[in-house]
Amino acid sequence: MKDLYDLDKFEAWQLKQINRSRMYLQAITISDISTACSTTTNQARISRLPTRVEFSGYNWPQQKSPDLKYWELWRVACRALLNPEKVLSTPLGQ
């Protein structure tokens, strides 16, 4: 979320909706929504009806699935993390 906040592309209400999607997915960091090679986003996490992180050691609050219009906002936010070549702008671990 901090990476999205730092982009300064989203208004406060949009960041709240993006955070609701993130909480529903139980994703903490960008690595939770990226591919195993850590270079791009995992399509299963940003599809029309994304899947949750399979294993989370955290006790998450109950968060219902956001409306479809907010999933679109989630996808826009995820794409904002990518460069024009569709690779993460900031590679993980660097």
Secondary structure, 3 states (H helix, E strand, C coil): CHHHHHHCCCCHHHHHHHHHHHHHHCCCCHHHHECCCCCCECHHHHCCCCCCCCCCCCCCCCCCCCCHHHHHHHHHHHHHCECCCCCECCCCCC
